């Protein structure tokens, strides 16, 4: 019994060593890619999850989005509300899919096999998310580089090349992503209190500046050129919702090391509220203080506080922001790619995504096309989200068969590895998105229409089409197999 207990306690280490040999990955990095996390490694509490998610939202990119919403014509409060509302809309879907990480220790992309099929998950949600991760990494890196260039110019009086700064900045972020989750967790613990104190101080400088239009009363009263005009407001709500909804398949990635659902709920929900409100407020304030004329919030900060200490703090917070959160785009992108190319380990797929992200981060025009890119990603992720939520919540009732996710002869193989119903409704949902006017907030409408259509179709076909009907029921767990045996078996079946 003592020997059995020892094996049970250390099965995570044993499997990790096996994965290192299998994928030829360096020791000392996170070994788990598409494989589920063993129970003994699921030790992350709510606070660690909170600092990871809040760091993701307290960043130059999110602050820049708040600024861009106001420079696009929205008033101060309209801009803040649009950004926060967009996150809240997508958050409902995000938090549902995060339970797959807590309950089963699975990365999000592997979980999508339950709905799209083992092959379908690779070429629809995983492919789209990989591309989205690369774009977001480049966008965040460029947003951070804009801030660094502004600070260095104000501090040293030298105009540095945006491309050069962006490239160096991107390379530095790759290191953390390659090492994996534990390094990110430890770095986030240190970075969060520093970031929140520095950002609060910078916001205080903006609000107490003697510069024209910077007083809180004037900023809060700023209505922009569009005010609360629905056409502009709905565009930004939809764009921000698209940005977060594009991460729905990553929700489980961040939570698969969590101890309990309660830790996940408390950590994720509190982080979303705190991070989004603060970033949106900061970005919108900087834009409104310049009457919507300056699109770089850090240029506004350096304009009112040019002292050496203040500029150093701005530089530090930008570096911490990108180093602690933007690496998540590489991390999740690597997991997405590992679901496509299952014979490569997480380390190698993350390296591939990193190279692509670094290359894209030297294209400055990426920042200006934010709403266009988000609409494109939103048109794809809206129906994907509709299919996943309808299938997981209403068809499978929150229970999946973990072993079947790795089994060609199991129910999630569907027809040749694809679920034809999911594929069809994803295409129909994509069409719905582009047919609807922007004022209808198509990302919500397309997701809901897809979810309803998918549910009705599955219920109608389940009894008539065995390949679909076999997967259209809550998953059965293998109670006669120990957790350690299940983990080891999944490792053997991982490279499909």
Secondary structure, DSSP 4 states (H G I P E B T S, - for coil): -HHHHHHHHTHHHHHHHHHHHHHTPPTTS---SSSPPPGGG--B-HHHHHHHHHHHHSSHHHHHHHHHHHHTTB-HHHHHHHHHHHHHHHHHHHHHHHHHHHHH---HHHHTHHHH-TTHHIIIIIHHHHHHHHHHHHHHHHHHHHHHHHHHHHHHS----HHHHHHHHHHHHHHHHHH-HHHHHHHHHHHHHHHHHHHHHHHHHHHH--STT-SHHHHHT--TTTBT-HHHHHHHHHHHHHHHHTTGGGHHHHHTTBS-HHHHHHHHHHHHHHHHHHHHHHHHHHHHHTTT----HHHHHHHH---HHHHHHHHHHHHHHIIIIIHHHHHHHHHHHHHHSTTS-HHHHHHHHHHHHHHHTT-THHHHTHHHHHHHHHHHHHHHHHHHHIIIIIISTT---TGGGG-TTSGGGTBTTB-HHHHHHHHHHHHHHHHS-GGG-HHHHHHHHHHHHHHHHHHHHTTT-HHHHTTSSPPPP-TTS-HHHHHHHHHHH---
